[in-house]
Amino acid sequence: MNTERYQELLLDYLEGNLSEAERQELEALVQTGQVPEEELQALQAAFSGLQALPEPEPGPGLQAKFNSMLATKMAEERQAKQQQYTWGDLWQGLQTLLSPLRLAYTLVVFAFGFFAAWLAFAPGQQQQTDTLQLAAELNQMKQVLFTTLIEQPAAVDRLRAVNISGEISDADAKVLDALFNSLNHDPNVNVRLAAVEALRKHTDNPQVRERLILSINQQDSPMVQVALADLMQALQERNAVPQLRQLLQDKKTNELVKAKIKESIKVLI
């Protein structure tokens, strides 16, 4: 079985992004025993548990513990690989591990293992405290994964990054800037549409609203234009009316889009 294809299916399965054809492909792998059903259920439970974790402020000391455990684990794996493989094997393995898809899969599995070990050995009140601290660390890992994928040449990776951004609590300026760059400049329409939905979650921020308004006239896709018009209407953002009117007066604007913009303007004024 193609290991890379297997991991790609698993990642899409965990994120809920499987198409009907991919779902049938994964079910076939489970039925034939190539993918153990117990492993699939365990990964789903782990991923669901991670998604449900609260997002508190990180406490002191956890970063040092995390770095210590990670350094120890990496040293053990490095020693084992030096005994079993040639330098060529190590280089090939490193290239494979650093691919965005493998990185995403590895982060999910590693985070679950770390989380499970913490729960197993941390007592009572300490367990609760450490769980909250770990949740903050996982949030940081999601930001690292987002930053990695959003720069990839494949649209599917950038789309995955935008979806991951929705799982980041209190997104910082770097994340928001990357989302707006995707909205205004990404060559793939699906990525730009996903960016609109991702930014919708941050519209309590006045600066995000202002930048969304300015983005209206930077769009050439009818689908993205309609999505932004819908968003302005849902937010009751009257400040967007001048931008929408400019789009309405543009001869290049699709007639169906103009009809939608007229509807939005009517609601807003």
C-alpha positions as CSV (number, residue, x, y, z in Angstrom):
1,M,0.0,0.0,0.0
2,N,1.2,3.5,-0.7
3,T,2.2,4.9,2.7
4,E,2.0,8.5,1.6
5,R,-1.5,8.0,0.2
6,Y,-2.5,6.2,3.4
7,Q,-1.3,9.1,5.5
8,E,-3.0,11.7,3.2
9,L,-6.3,9.8,3.6
10,L,-5.9,9.7,7.4
11,L,-5.2,13.4,7.6
12,D,-8.3,14.3,5.5
13,Y,-10.4,11.8,7.5
14,L,-9.3,13.5,10.8
15,E,-10.1,16.9,9.4
16,G,-13.4,15.8,7.9
17,N,-12.3,16.7,4.4
18,L,-12.8,13.4,2.6
19,S,-14.7,13.4,-0.6
20,E,-17.2,10.6,-1.3
21,A,-14.6,8.7,-3.5
22,E,-11.9,9.1,-0.8
23,R,-14.3,7.9,1.9
24,Q,-15.0,4.8,-0.1
25,E,-11.3,4.3,-0.7
26,L,-10.6,4.5,3.0
27,E,-13.5,2.1,3.8
28,A,-12.1,-0.4,1.3
29,L,-8.7,-0.2,3.0
30,V,-10.3,-0.9,6.4
31,Q,-12.4,-3.8,5.1
32,T,-9.3,-5.4,3.5
33,G,-7.3,-5.0,6.7
34,Q,-4.7,-2.7,5.2
35,V,-5.8,0.0,7.6
36,P,-6.6,-1.5,11.1
37,E,-10.0,-0.3,12.2
38,E,-8.7,0.0,15.8
39,E,-6.0,2.4,14.7
40,L,-8.4,4.6,12.8
41,Q,-10.8,4.8,15.8
42,A,-7.9,5.6,18.1
43,L,-6.6,8.4,15.9
44,Q,-10.2,9.8,15.6
45,A,-10.6,9.7,19.4
46,A,-7.3,11.4,19.9
47,F,-7.9,14.1,17.3
48,S,-11.4,14.8,18.8
49,G,-9.9,15.0,22.2
50,L,-7.4,17.6,21.0
51,Q,-10.0,19.6,19.3
52,A,-12.1,19.7,22.5
53,L,-9.2,21.0,24.7
54,P,-9.6,24.5,26.2
55,E,-7.3,27.3,25.1
56,P,-5.9,28.9,28.3
57,E,-2.8,31.0,28.8
58,P,0.3,28.9,29.1
59,G,1.8,28.5,32.6
60,P,5.4,28.7,33.6
61,G,7.6,25.6,33.3
62,L,5.7,23.7,30.6
63,Q,7.8,24.9,27.7
64,A,11.0,23.7,29.5
65,K,9.4,20.3,30.2
66,F,8.2,20.0,26.6
67,N,11.6,20.9,25.2
68,S,13.3,18.4,27.5
69,M,11.0,15.6,26.6
70,L,11.3,16.4,22.9
71,A,15.1,16.6,23.0
72,T,15.3,13.3,24.8
73,K,13.0,11.6,22.3
74,M,14.9,13.0,19.3
75,A,18.3,11.9,20.8
76,E,17.0,8.4,21.3
77,E,15.6,8.2,17.7
78,R,18.8,9.7,16.3
79,Q,20.9,7.1,18.1
80,A,18.7,4.2,16.9
81,K,18.7,5.4,13.3
82,Q,22.5,5.8,13.3
83,Q,22.8,2.1,14.3
84,Q,20.3,0.9,11.6
85,Y,20.7,3.1,8.5
86,T,23.2,4.6,6.3
87,W,23.6,8.4,5.9
88,G,21.7,8.2,2.6
89,D,18.8,6.5,4.4
90,L,18.9,9.2,7.1
91,W,18.8,12.0,4.5
92,Q,16.0,10.4,2.6
93,G,14.0,10.0,5.8
94,L,14.6,13.6,6.8
95,Q,13.3,14.9,3.5
96,T,10.2,12.7,3.8
97,L,9.5,13.8,7.4
98,L,9.8,17.5,6.5
99,S,7.1,17.3,3.8
100,P,4.1,19.4,4.9
101,L,1.7,16.4,4.8
102,R,4.0,14.2,6.9
103,L,4.6,17.1,9.3
104,A,0.9,17.5,9.8
105,Y,0.4,13.8,10.5
106,T,3.4,13.6,12.8
107,L,2.3,16.6,14.8
108,V,-1.1,15.1,15.4
109,V,0.2,11.7,16.5
110,F,3.0,13.2,18.6
111,A,0.7,15.6,20.3
112,F,-1.7,12.8,21.2
113,G,1.1,10.7,22.6
114,F,2.4,13.5,24.7
115,F,-1.1,14.4,25.9
116,A,-1.8,10.7,26.9
117,A,1.4,10.4,28.8
118,W,0.8,13.6,30.7
119,L,-2.7,12.4,31.7
120,A,-1.3,9.0,32.8
121,F,1.4,10.3,35.1
122,A,0.1,13.7,36.4
123,P,-1.8,13.4,39.7
124,G,-5.1,15.2,40.6
125,Q,-4.8,19.0,40.5
126,Q,-1.5,18.9,38.8
127,Q,-3.1,16.9,36.0
128,Q,-5.8,19.5,35.4
129,T,-3.2,22.3,35.5
130,D,-0.9,20.6,33.1
131,T,-3.7,19.7,30.7
132,L,-4.6,23.4,30.4
133,Q,-1.0,24.3,29.9
134,L,-0.6,21.6,27.2
135,A,-3.7,23.0,25.4
136,A,-1.9,26.3,25.0
137,E,1.2,24.5,23.7
138,L,-0.9,22.7,21.1
139,N,-2.4,26.0,20.0
140,Q,1.2,27.2,19.3
141,M,1.9,24.0,17.4
142,K,-1.2,24.7,15.2
143,Q,0.2,28.2,14.5
144,V,3.5,26.6,13.4
145,L,1.7,24.1,11.2
146,F,-0.4,27.0,9.7
147,T,2.7,29.0,8.9
148,T,4.3,26.0,7.2
149,L,1.4,25.0,5.0
150,I,0.3,28.5,4.0
151,E,3.6,29.0,2.1
152,Q,3.3,25.7,0.1
153,P,2.9,25.8,-3.7
154,A,0.1,23.2,-3.7
155,A,-3.4,24.8,-3.3
156,V,-4.5,21.8,-1.2
157,D,-1.9,22.6,1.4
158,R,-2.8,26.3,1.5
159,L,-6.4,25.4,1.8
160,R,-5.6,23.1,4.7
161,A,-3.6,25.9,6.4
162,V,-6.6,28.3,6.1
163,N,-8.9,25.6,7.7
164,I,-6.3,25.1,10.5
165,S,-6.4,28.8,11.2
166,G,-10.0,28.4,12.4
167,E,-8.7,26.2,15.2
168,I,-6.3,28.8,16.5
169,S,-7.6,30.8,19.4
170,D,-6.6,34.5,19.6
171,A,-4.9,34.5,16.2
172,D,-2.1,37.0,16.2
173,A,-1.2,39.7,13.6
174,K,1.0,37.2,11.7
175,V,-1.9,34.8,11.2
176,L,-4.3,37.5,10.2
177,D,-1.8,39.0,7.7
178,A,-1.4,35.6,6.1
179,L,-5.1,35.2,5.8
180,F,-5.6,38.6,4.2
181,N,-2.7,37.8,1.8
182,S,-4.5,34.6,0.8
183,L,-7.8,36.5,0.4
184,N,-6.3,39.2,-1.8
185,H,-3.6,37.4,-3.7
186,D,-4.0,33.6,-3.7
187,P,-4.5,32.3,-7.3
188,N,-6.9,29.6,-6.2
189,V,-10.5,30.7,-5.7
190,N,-11.2,28.0,-3.1
191,V,-8.4,29.2,-0.9
192,R,-9.7,32.8,-1.2
193,L,-13.3,31.7,-0.3
194,A,-11.9,29.7,2.7
195,A,-10.0,32.8,3.8
196,V,-13.3,34.8,3.8
197,E,-14.8,32.2,6.2
198,A,-11.7,32.1,8.4
199,L,-11.7,35.9,8.7
200,R,-15.4,35.9,9.6
201,K,-14.4,34.4,13.0
202,H,-12.3,37.5,13.7
203,T,-14.8,40.2,12.8
204,D,-15.1,41.4,16.4
205,N,-11.8,43.0,15.7
206,P,-12.4,46.5,14.1
207,Q,-9.2,46.3,12.1
208,V,-10.3,43.0,10.6
209,R,-13.6,44.6,9.5
210,E,-11.8,47.5,8.0
211,R,-9.4,45.3,6.0
212,L,-12.3,43.1,4.8
213,I,-14.0,46.3,3.4
214,L,-10.8,47.3,1.6
215,S,-10.5,43.8,0.1
216,I,-13.9,44.1,-1.7
217,N,-12.5,46.0,-4.7
218,Q,-9.4,43.8,-4.9
219,Q,-11.4,40.7,-6.0
220,D,-11.9,39.5,-9.6
221,S,-13.7,36.3,-8.7
222,P,-17.6,36.6,-8.7
223,M,-17.8,33.9,-6.0
224,V,-15.4,35.8,-3.7
225,Q,-17.2,39.1,-4.5
226,V,-20.6,37.5,-3.5
227,A,-19.0,36.0,-0.4
228,L,-17.8,39.4,0.8
229,A,-21.1,41.0,0.0
230,D,-22.9,38.4,2.1
231,L,-20.4,38.9,4.9
232,M,-20.9,42.7,4.9
233,Q,-24.7,42.1,4.9
234,A,-24.5,39.6,7.8
235,L,-22.3,42.0,9.8
236,Q,-24.5,45.0,9.0
237,E,-21.4,46.8,8.0
238,R,-22.7,50.1,6.6
239,N,-19.1,51.3,6.0
240,A,-18.9,48.8,3.2
241,V,-21.5,50.5,1.1
242,P,-19.1,52.9,-0.8
243,Q,-16.9,49.9,-1.7
244,L,-19.9,47.8,-2.8
245,R,-21.1,50.7,-5.0
246,Q,-17.7,51.0,-6.7
247,L,-18.0,47.3,-7.5
248,L,-21.5,47.8,-8.8
249,Q,-20.3,50.6,-11.2
250,D,-17.4,48.5,-12.5
251,K,-18.3,47.3,-16.0
252,K,-16.3,44.1,-15.5
253,T,-18.6,43.0,-12.6
254,N,-20.8,40.0,-13.4
255,E,-24.5,40.9,-13.7
256,L,-25.5,38.2,-11.2
257,V,-23.0,39.7,-8.8
258,K,-24.4,43.2,-9.3
259,A,-27.9,41.9,-8.4
260,K,-26.5,40.5,-5.2
261,I,-24.6,43.7,-4.4
262,K,-27.8,45.7,-5.0
263,E,-29.6,43.5,-2.5
264,S,-26.8,43.9,0.1
265,I,-26.7,47.7,-0.3
266,K,-30.5,47.9,0.1
267,V,-30.3,46.0,3.3
268,L,-27.3,48.0,4.6
269,I,-28.8,51.5,4.0
